[in-house]
Amino acid sequence: MSDKLCLTRDEIKAMARSPLKERQLRFLRQNGIRHYIDGKGWPVVLRAAVGADPEPPPQPKVPKWQPNKA
């Protein structure tokens, strides 16, 4: 699974302020944060569910326009 699509376990741990999966799940349910549980019982949160966008794509540098008759 891509790290850019989902929050990492460390990010979820920091958000829920708990390393325990039961407390993390309780935190997500109480705050209405959409999530699902993976095969090992850990919560998985999509970045779109919390509004955390990954870094924006770099914008190409466009040279400043100057007239030829300067």
N, C-alpha and C positions, 0 to 999 in steps of 0.2 A: 504494500500500500504506500502511496506517495506521502512524504512528510508535508508536502505543500497542501494536500487535500485535507488532512486530518491534523488535529493537535497531537503533539507528542505526549508520552506519558508524563514527562517532566512538566510540561505546560499544564496538563490537567491537574497534576499534583499541586502546582503552584496556585492555580485558580481555586481549587477546592480546599487548599491549605491542609491537606491530609495525604499521607502516603498509602492509606488503607483503601482498598477498592470499595468496601461497603460504605464508608463515609463519603467517598467520591460520588458514588451512585446516589446516595441520599441528598448530597448537595445539588447534583444535577436535577434530580426530581423536584426538590423544593424550590429551585429557582426557575423551573420551566425550560431548562436548556435541552434541546433535542439531542438525543444520543442513542447509541445502540451498544449492545454488549457483544464482545468478540467471543470466540470459542473457549477462551480460558477465563471468562468472567470479568474481564477488564472493560471499563467504559471507553467508547470511541466517540469522539466529538468532531464533527465536521467544522472546518473554519467558518463556513457560511452560517452555521448555527449561532455562533457567537459574534459574528461581524468582524472577525480578525482576518483581514486580507493579507496574503503573503506580500512581500515587497513588490511594488509596481514594476512592470517591465521597463527597462531603461529606454529613454526617449532618444531617438537619433539626433545628433547635433546638426542643425541646419545653419549654414553660414549666414551671417547678416547680409541682407541685400544692400548693395550700393550701386548707384547708377554709373554707367560707363563715362558719362560726361562730368565727372566730379572735379 
